[in-house]
Amino acid sequence: RNVVDLRVRLYDGRELAACVVGADAATDIALLKIEAPGQLPILPLGDSEAVRVGEPVIAIGNPFGFNHSVTAGIVSAKERVVDRPTSSDARDPDLYSFFIQTDASINLGNSGGPLLDSNGAVIGISAAFWAGHPLQPAQGIGFAIPINIAKALLPRLHDQGSAPRSILGVDAQPIEPGLEAALKLPSSRGALIASVGKGSPAEAAGLEPGDVVVAWNRTPVSTNEDLKIDAQLSVPGVRIKVALLREGKRLVRDVVPRLAPPRAAAPPHPSSCALARDGGATGGADVEVRELPAARGASLPGGRGVVIDKLAEHGSAADAGLKAGDVILRVGRAGIRTPQEFKAALATYKTGDSIPVLARRAGYDFWTAIPR
């Protein structure tokens, strides 16, 4: 959340600068933007509602820094509600804890990676795993955010940078076995309405306490968590058909959720695309160099090199691993002897290039790449 400079590393090793177009803390989903040199392969987004328990899945991520690791498993459960402790208030009504459960190995570093079905479509975003108790460690209990939640948010994150919530105006609860029998319901699937807010969209649509919501816009509602997600992620002002059970009869009501009262605006992400970027994007403006003392330069091959005097903390040179005191020997194939030669060498590269730089530190030479 506090990362100032984002990078996306491709499978071929290239690193591209990225910025945050929009983010939604409640679902732990963000939309990033990169400037790619040419076409990149993309994965299709699947339908997490169509996922079936037992079908094979593959998770891709960087667990413990092991880049591009692939693990396989099956879908262990759908619609799994799991407490998700975060720095946010655990009582936050917008905090979602609704996951696809899988036994495909998910570890630290997998978060944000795709969960794929057998056709290669993304059905979830790896998000968490269950560690268990130290004396009874858990295995094979991982969780992914259903991709349909992301699909509902992405257009708004793209257009607005955030995803304002809708309000339905009901309190709903799961259907326990006792209530299922007492209310003579055909199953425990659905969201049981406990109260309807005065003047709310639900009241305007004719919903009543005791109704059981079983479908939202033709999508089945299995639990009260389902209803919460469907209602809050609906586009405000758009008419929704809600199917419900009332005294054994199936009814359909038209509901028009309205925009929820705005909260205090969250500060922009430090890597927001809307913020001015660091000078590092210029590939050299974030580095100040000076000539080497004659005695020190004489000890280097060809008597060349400039020393880094200072560099921006989150600039491209710092991200490439360079430090104050390092000696720059070459930029590409050009030997560097003066700050003017360093500046001229950088100017031969255009925006988007990676600049190969040969540097010396503590008697050892190494190459690194600075994005321009």
C-alpha positions in Angstrom: 0.0 0.0 0.0 2.9 2.4 0.6 5.0 1.4 -2.5 6.1 4.5 -4.2 7.6 2.9 -7.3 5.9 -0.1 -9.0 7.5 -2.5 -11.5 5.9 -5.3 -13.5 8.4 -8.0 -14.4 7.6 -10.0 -17.5 8.4 -13.7 -18.0 11.3 -12.7 -20.3 12.9 -10.7 -17.5 11.9 -7.2 -18.7 10.7 -4.8 -16.1 8.1 -2.1 -16.9 7.2 0.9 -14.8 3.6 0.7 -13.5 1.2 3.1 -11.8 -2.1 2.6 -10.0 -5.2 3.6 -12.1 -7.6 2.7 -9.3 -7.8 0.6 -6.1 -10.5 -0.8 -4.0 -9.2 -1.6 -0.5 -12.3 -3.6 0.6 -11.8 -6.2 -2.0 -8.0 -5.9 -2.1 -8.1 -5.3 -5.9 -6.2 -2.7 -7.8 -5.9 -1.9 -11.5 -2.4 -1.1 -12.8 -1.2 0.6 -16.0 2.0 -0.2 -17.8 3.4 1.2 -21.1 4.4 -2.0 -23.0 6.7 -1.9 -26.0 4.5 -3.9 -28.4 1.8 -6.5 -27.9 1.8 -8.6 -24.8 0.0 -12.0 -24.4 -3.1 -11.8 -22.2 -5.2 -14.3 -20.3 -9.0 -14.4 -20.8 -11.2 -13.7 -17.8 -13.5 -16.6 -17.0 -16.8 -16.9 -15.1 -16.3 -17.7 -11.4 -20.0 -18.4 -11.1 -19.6 -21.3 -13.5 -16.8 -22.9 -11.5 -17.6 -26.3 -10.0 -16.2 -27.9 -6.9 -13.7 -30.6 -7.9 -12.6 -29.1 -11.2 -8.8 -28.7 -11.8 -7.1 -25.4 -11.3 -3.6 -23.9 -11.6 -2.1 -21.1 -9.5 0.8 -18.9 -10.8 2.8 -16.6 -8.6 6.1 -15.8 -6.9 6.0 -17.7 -3.6 8.9 -16.7 -1.4 10.5 -15.1 -4.4 10.5 -18.2 -6.6 9.4 -16.4 -9.7 6.7 -17.8 -12.1 6.0 -20.8 -9.9 3.1 -23.0 -11.0 1.0 -25.2 -8.7 -1.9 -27.4 -9.4 -5.0 -28.6 -7.5 -8.7 -28.6 -7.5 -11.5 -26.3 -6.4 -12.2 -27.3 -2.8 -15.2 -25.1 -2.2 -17.0 -22.0 -3.5 -18.5 -19.1 -1.7 -16.2 -19.7 1.3 -16.6 -17.0 3.9 -13.3 -16.4 5.8 -12.3 -13.8 8.3 -9.7 -11.6 6.6 -7.9 -9.6 9.3 -6.3 -6.4 7.9 -5.2 -3.1 9.1 -8.8 -1.9 8.4 -11.5 -2.1 10.9 -12.7 -5.8 11.0 -16.3 -4.5 11.4 -16.1 -2.6 8.2 -19.4 -3.5 6.4 -17.6 -3.2 3.0 -14.8 -5.6 3.8 -15.3 -8.7 1.7 -14.2 -12.2 2.8 -15.8 -14.3 0.0 -13.4 -16.7 -1.7 -12.9 -19.7 -3.9 -11.1 -22.3 -1.8 -8.4 -24.5 -3.5 -5.8 -27.0 -2.5 -3.4 -25.7 -5.2 -0.4 -24.5 -3.1 -0.7 -20.8 -2.3 2.1 -19.2 -0.2 3.5 -15.8 0.7 4.2 -14.1 -2.7 1.3 -15.8 -4.6 -1.1 -12.9 -3.8 -2.3 -11.2 -6.9 -1.4 -14.1 -9.2 -4.1 -15.8 -11.3 -6.0 -18.9 -10.5 -6.7 -20.6 -13.9 -9.2 -23.2 -14.9 -8.4 -26.1 -17.3 -9.0 -23.8 -20.3 -6.5 -21.2 -19.1 -9.1 -18.6 -18.2 -8.7 -16.6 -15.0 -11.4 -17.6 -12.5 -9.8 -16.0 -9.4 -7.0 -13.9 -7.9 -4.9 -15.7 -5.3 -5.3 -13.8 -2.0 -4.7 -15.8 1.1 -3.9 -19.2 2.7 -4.9 -20.8 6.0 -1.9 -21.5 8.1 -3.6 -23.3 10.9 -2.2 -23.6 14.5 1.5 -23.9 15.1 0.9 -27.4 16.6 -1.5 -28.3 13.8 -0.3 -26.6 10.7 -2.8 -26.6 7.8 -1.9 -27.7 4.3 -3.7 -27.1 1.0 -6.2 -24.5 2.2 -5.8 -21.5 -0.1 -8.2 -18.8 -1.1 -8.8 -16.8 -4.3 -11.0 -13.7 -4.9 -13.6 -14.8 -7.5 -12.9 -13.1 -10.8 -16.5 -11.9 -11.2 -15.9 -9.5 -8.3 -12.9 -8.1 -10.1 -14.9 -7.9 -13.4 -17.6 -5.9 -11.7 -15.0 -3.4 -10.3 -12.6 -2.9 -13.2 -14.7 -0.6 -15.4 -15.3 1.8 -12.4 -11.6 1.6 -11.3 -10.6 2.5 -14.9 -13.1 5.4 -15.2 -13.2 6.8 -11.7 -10.2 5.4 -9.9 -12.5 4.0 -7.2 -15.7 1.9 -7.0 -18.5 3.7 -5.2 -20.9 1.4 -3.4 -24.6 1.0 -3.8 -27.1 0.6 -1.0 -30.1 -1.8 -0.9 -31.2 -1.1 2.7 -31.7 -4.5 4.3 -30.1 -6.6 7.0 -29.9 -10.2 5.9 -28.7 -13.4 7.6 -27.8 -16.9 6.7 -30.5 -19.6 6.9 -29.8 -22.0 9.8 -31.3 -25.5 9.7 -33.8 -24.6 12.4 -35.0 -21.6 10.4 -35.1 -23.7 7.2 -37.6 -26.0 8.9 -39.5 -23.3 10.7 -40.0 -21.2 7.5 -40.7 -24.3 5.4 -38.0 -23.5 3.0 -36.9 -25.9 0.2 -33.2 -25.4 1.2 -30.8 -23.3 3.2 -29.6 -21.4 0.1 -30.5 -17.8 0.0 -30.4 -14.6 2.2 -33.0 -14.2 4.8 -34.1 -10.6 5.2 -34.3 -9.6 8.9 -35.1 -5.9 8.4 -35.8 -3.3 5.7 -34.7 0.3 6.1 -37.3 3.0 5.9 -37.2 4.9 2.7 -34.6 2.4 1.3 -34.6 1.0 -2.3 -35.6 -2.4 -0.8 -38.7 -0.8 0.8 -39.6 0.9 -2.5 -39.4 -2.4 -4.3 -41.7 -4.1 -1.8 -39.2 -6.4 0.0 -40.3 -7.4 3.5 -38.7 -9.1 6.6 -39.0 -12.8 6.2 -38.4 -12.8 2.4 -35.6 -15.0 1.2 -33.6 -13.6 -1.7 -32.6 -16.4 -4.0 -31.4 -14.6 -7.1 -30.0 -11.3 -8.1 -30.3 -10.4 -11.7 -30.7 -14.1 -12.5 -27.6 -15.0 -10.6 -28.2 -17.4 -7.7 -27.8 -16.0 -4.2 -26.5 -18.7 -1.9 -25.9 -16.8 1.3 -26.3 -13.4 2.9 -22.7 -12.7 1.9 -23.7 -13.2 -1.7 -26.5 -10.6 -1.4 -24.1 -8.2 0.3 -21.6 -8.4 -2.6 -24.3 -8.3 -5.3 -26.0 -5.3 -3.8 -23.0 -3.2 -2.9 -21.2 -3.8 -6.2 -24.2 -3.0 -8.4 -24.1 0.2 -10.4 -26.1 2.8 -8.6 -29.4 3.7 -10.4 -29.5 0.5 -12.5 -32.7 -1.6 -12.3 -32.1 -5.1 -10.9 -34.5 -8.1 -10.9 -34.5 -9.8 -7.5 -36.1 -13.2 -7.1 -37.4 -14.1 -3.6 -39.4 -16.6 -1.7 -42.3 -15.4 0.4 -44.7 -17.9 2.1 -43.7 -20.7 -0.3 -44.2 -18.6 -3.4 -41.5 -17.3 -5.8 -41.8 -13.6 -6.6 -39.7 -11.2 -8.7 -39.3 -7.6 -7.7 -37.5 -4.7 -9.5 -34.9 -3.0 -7.2 -33.0 0.2 -8.0 -30.0 0.4 -5.6 -28.9 3.9 -5.0 -25.4 5.4 -4.3 -24.3 4.8 -0.8 -23.4 7.9 1.3 -19.8 8.9 0.5 -17.1 8.2 2.9 -14.1 10.4 3.6 -12.0 10.4 0.4 -9.0 8.1 0.7 -5.7 9.7 -0.1 -4.3 8.8 -3.6 -2.0 5.8 -3.7 1.7 6.8 -3.6 2.0 5.2 -7.1 -1.2 6.7 -8.5 -1.1 7.4 -12.2 -2.6 10.8 -11.4 0.4 11.9 -9.4 3.5 13.4 -10.9 6.1 10.8 -11.4 9.6 10.9 -9.9 12.4 12.3 -12.0 13.6 8.7 -12.4 11.4 8.4 -15.4 13.9 10.6 -17.3 16.7 7.9 -16.8 19.4 10.1 -15.4 17.8 13.3 -14.0 17.5 11.4 -10.7 21.3 10.9 -10.6 24.0 13.4 -9.9 27.6 12.5 -10.8 30.9 14.2 -10.5 34.4 13.6 -11.8 36.6 11.2 -10.0 39.7 12.5 -8.2 42.7 12.1 -10.5 44.3 9.6 -8.2 41.2 7.4 -8.0 40.6 7.6 -11.7 44.1 6.6 -12.6 43.5 3.2 -10.9 40.6 2.4 -13.2 41.0 0.8 -16.6 41.6 3.6 -19.1 41.5 6.1 -16.2 37.8 6.5 -16.8 34.6 6.8 -14.6 32.4 9.2 -12.8 31.2 8.8 -9.2 27.6 9.0 -8.2 27.3 11.9 -5.8 23.6 11.6 -5.0 20.5 9.9 -6.4 16.7 10.1 -5.8 15.5 7.6 -3.2 12.9 6.0 -5.4 14.3 6.9 -8.8 15.1 4.5 -11.6 18.8 4.4 -10.8 18.2 3.5 -7.1 15.7 0.8 -8.2 18.4 -0.6 -10.5 20.6 -1.1 -7.5 23.0 1.8 -7.8 24.2 3.7 -4.7 25.9 6.9 -3.9 29.7 6.3 -4.2 29.4 3.8 -7.1 31.6 4.6 -10.1 30.0 4.5 -13.5 32.4 3.1 -16.1 30.2 2.6 -19.2 26.8 3.5 -20.5 26.2 0.9 -23.1 29.5 0.6 -25.0 30.5 4.2 -24.4 33.3 4.7 -21.9 32.5 7.5 -19.4 35.2 9.9 -18.1 33.2 13.1 -17.4 29.7 14.1 -16.2 29.2 15.6 -19.7 30.0 12.3 -21.4 27.6 10.6 -18.9 24.8 13.0 -19.8 25.5 12.7 -23.6 25.4 8.9 -23.4 22.1 8.9 -21.6 20.6 11.2 -24.3 21.2 8.5 -27.0 18.4 6.4 -25.4 14.7 7.2 -25.8 11.9 6.9 -23.3 11.0 3.3 -22.6 14.5 2.0 -23.3 16.5 0.1 -20.7 20.0 1.6 -20.4 22.8 -0.8 -19.7 25.3 0.6 -17.2 28.6 -0.8 -16.1 29.5 0.3 -12.5 32.2 -0.5 -9.9 31.6 -0.9 -6.2 34.3 -1.9 -3.7 36.6 -3.1 -6.4 34.0 -5.2 -8.2 32.4 -4.4 -11.6 28.8 -5.2 -12.4 26.2 -4.4 -15.0 22.7 -3.1 -14.3 19.9 -1.7 -16.4 18.2 1.7 -15.7 14.8 2.3 -17.3 14.6 5.6 -19.1 
